[in-house]
Amino acid sequence: MSASERTLASCPVPMPASAAIETDALRKAYGTRVAVDGLSLKVRTGRIFGFLGPNGAGKTTTMGCLTGVLRPSSGAIRLLGEPMTPDSAALKRQIGVMPQDLALFDQLYAHELLLFTADVYGVEAALAKARIGELLLAMDLATERVKRLADFSTGMRKKVAFAAAVIHAPEILFLDEPFEGIDPQGVAMLKQWLRRYVERGRTVFMTSHIMETVERFCDEVAIIKDGQVVWRSEGRPLERPELDGQAFETLEALFLHVTGGTSPPLEWL
């Protein structure tokens, strides 16, 4: 086993709950605008779950509610069998989050950010330093210790954000567009890590606009539009997915069908 694999596999395999993530009639409104509208989901433990939708569909808002960043207007959330609220500090220590905006402290060095994150999650200092060394080496960032995060490329920043999400070996990973902006070698590495991660009984909840990646990598998928689920794989294959007896050549074709993603051509282009 490589050093990078040991970092994600260093904790005992947890006993699986009935579901890693559950929502019941989850609703989030901002004044009169409803971003998430009665969302009910159940994500089984040990799965890579793809959460898809067009821009503005409610994906990021849903993830904010699931991770305790946002307080739902109504409905219920359970993670690992326990109720999740913005005040669930103990439960938050069992999840890792990689937000789309990354939320890094740009004036820190990568190892400083990771050490700070590990401390927040209660990782013992010696163990944290060992994991940081492994992560930076595996991500080809070990030679960048004298460069502040503000000077990192987009792909390098994404790698650091991923490292911060996994430094405490959480039970559930929430990843918002995890592969966007990362080079092919980095994407292959993250996929390998994540597959091993779920094989050990943990769970990944991820968003992506890259349909081919979701089709080939995720175990299950839900598509939302206007804050509501409009299609769920429910164990059905993601290759040639079906809806109401109609088979689609690709997940992208089905996505465009259920979200109304086609538009007339611009004649001047």
N, C-alpha and C positions, 0 to 999 in steps of 0.2 A: 504494500500500500504506500502511495506517495505521501509526502508531507502535507500537501493540500487536502488529500482525502482524509487524513487523520484529523485535520482541523474540524471538518464537518461531521466526522464520525466518532468523536472523542467521548461523547456522552452515551450512557446506556440506552438501548432501544426502549422507547416508552410503551406502556400498555395502551393499545388503541382505544379511544373513546368511540361511542356509536357514530359520532361524526366530529370532524375537526372544527367545522364552521357551520353554523345554522343561523338563518335569519327568518323571522316570522313577521310578515306584513310590515317590513321596514319602510319607513317613510321619512324623508328629509325635505323640508320646504324652507325657502328663503323668502319670507314675506308671502306674496301670492305665487311665486314661482316654485313649482314642485320639481326637485331634481331627482329624487328617488321616490317611486310611487307604489307602495305595497309590495316590496320585493321579498319573496320567500325563496330561500336557497338552502340546500343541504350538500355540503362537500365532505366526502368520506376521507377518513384518515389515510395517509400514504398515497395520495394522488397529486398529480400536477394538474391544476384546474385553470383553464383559460377563461378569462372574463372579457368578453368582446363587446364592442359597440362603437358607433360613430362618435365623432367629437360632440360633446355636450349631452351624451346619452345618460350620464350619471355614474360612470365607472369610478372616477376619482372620488366623487362624493361618497359612493358606497364604500370604497376602501378607507376613506377617512372615518366613517362610522365604525367599520369593522376593527380598526386599530385604535379607537378611542380618541382620535384627534377631533372628531365632530360628535356632537350630541344629537342623536336622532330626534325628529319631531314626535314620532310614535313608533311602535313595533318593538321587537325584541331581538337580541343578538346573543348567541352562546358560542363560546370558543372552548374547545377541549372539554365540553360538557358543563362549563360554568358561565353564568351570566356576565356579559361584557358591558361595561359602562366607562365613561371617561375617567372615573375614579378607581378603576380596577387595577391598582398598581401591581399586585402580585401576578395577575394574568398578563399584563403588558410585558413583564420580564420573560414570558415564555413565547413571545412573538418577535420577529425581526421585520423591519420595514425598510424598503428602498423606494422612496417617493420619486415621482417623475422629476420634480425640481431639485432632487438630490439633497438639498438642505445641508450643505457642508459649510464649515467655518473656514473661509478662504484664506485667512492669515495663518492658519495652522499648517504644520507639516503633516503628511499622511500618517506617520506613526504616532504623532501627538493626538490626532483626531481619533484614531483607533484605540489608543490607550484611554482617552477620556470616555469613549463609548463603552469600552469594556468595564470601566469603573462604575459608570451609571448602572450597568446591568449586574453589578456585583461579582464580576469575574476576578478571581484572585490575581494579584499583580504579576507573579512569576508566570502563571499560566497565560495571562493576557499577553505578556511580552513574547512568549514562545509562539503563540498563535499569530501574533502580528508579524513576526519574522517569517513564519511559514507562508502567510497570505501574501505579503509583499514580494517574497521570492517567487512564489508560484504565479503571481500576476505580472511578473517582469517589472516590478516597481521598486525593487531593492536598491537600485542605483539612483533613485530620485529622492533620497532622503534630505537633500539640501535644497529642494525646490518646494515652495509653498503651494498649497492647493489652488490658489488663484492663478498660478502659472501652468497648471496641468491642462492637457487637452481634454476634450469632451469624453473620449473613450477612457482616459486615465481616471477622470473624475467618477465615471460610472463604476469602474472597478473598485475604487476606494469606497464608494457608497455601498456596493455589494459586500465588501469586506466588513463594513460597519454593521450591516444587517445580520451577518452570520457569526460575528466574533464571539457571541455568547451561546452558540449552538442552540438556537430556539426550536420550539416544536412546530411552529407555523411561520412560513416566510410569505410576506406580502411584497410583491415585486411589481412596480409600475413601469412598464416598458423596459425590461431589464437588458435587452440585447441591442437596443437602438444606440448607434454611435460607437459600438465596440468592434474591433477588427475580427476577422473570421477565426483566428486562432483563439482569441479571448472568448468568443461566443461558444466555440467547441468545448473549451475548458469549463465554462460555467454550466453548460448542458450536462457534461459528465458529472460534475459535482452535484447538481440538482437531482439527477437521476439516482445517484447513490444515496442522496439525502432522503428521498421518498422511499427508497427500498428499505431504509432503516426505520420506517414507520412514522416519518414526519410528513408534512403537507406543504405544498406550494400553491399560492393563489396569485396568479399573474395576469396582467393586462398586456396586450400587444396589438399593434396594427399590422403586423407581418403575418398574413394569413397562412403562408406556407410553413412558417415556423410553428405556429399553433397546431396546424393540421398534423405535422409530423412528430411534435414533441409532447403535446398535452394528452392527458388520459381522458379528460372530460372537458366540455365547453358549455358555456351559457352565453347567449347573445342578448343584449338589452337595447332597447330603444325607448326614449322618453321615460327613462326610469323604471321600465318594466321588462321582464324577461319575455322575449318573443320566440326563442328557440332554446332547447336544452338537449344535449346529446343523450343523456340518460342511458349511458352504456352503449349507444349505437356507434358504429365506426365513424371516424371523422373523414375517412376517404369515401367519396361518393355518398355524402350525407343525404338524408331523406326528410321531407316535410309533407305530411298529408298524402303519403304514397308517391310523391314526386321525388325522383333521385336527381341530385345535382352533381356535376362533374367534379367540383372542388368545394371546399369549405368557403372559399371566397365567393363563388357563385351563389351559394345559399345565403351568405351574409348580405350580399347586394340585394337579393330578392326580398329578404325579410326586413331590411332597413330602408329600402327604397333608394339605394345608393347610385342608381344610374341617372344620367342627365343627358340632354340633347347636346350634340357636338357644337363647337364654335366654328362656324363656317369660315372664319377668317384665319384659322390656325391650320 
